[in-house]
């Protein structure tokens, strides 16, 4: 199952700056690790903002929740999850649709 997950840091965690940096590094390292495992197809950080987006390829929304909630920065993020369908599935849907007259 494909999911687009967008997250933004709305407030900095209430920790010293060095600890915040460590939390952020650990969070992005987890993203890179999940990408190496094939669970993340694409990812990127928003330019000029404290947030980013990830396209996940996981078995279920429950697996997705488990993975994203393990991030050390998760409690401080505002997150939006959007289920996706593949381009191939979208193409098939269009081909199967009745002709509009």
C-alpha positions, 0 to 999 in steps of 0.5 A: 500500500502506498501512502504520502506522509507530510509532516511539519515541526510546529514547535521545537521540542523542549530540549537543549539545542544539541539534543534537538539536533541529535533527535533531528539527525536520528529521525532523518537517519531512520528515513534513510534506513527505511528507504534502503529497506524499500519501505520508502520510495521517495522522500524530501525536506521542504525548502525553507520549512521545518518538515518534509514528505515521504512516500511509503510502500508498506503492507498496511496503515497499521505498519505505517503508524508503527514505523512513523510513531517510532521516530524520535521527533514524531510527538512534535510533528503535525502529520497528514497521511494520504493513501495513494494508488499506483499510476498503473491502477489509475490507468486501469480505472480510466480504461474501465470507466464507461464512456462519457457521452 
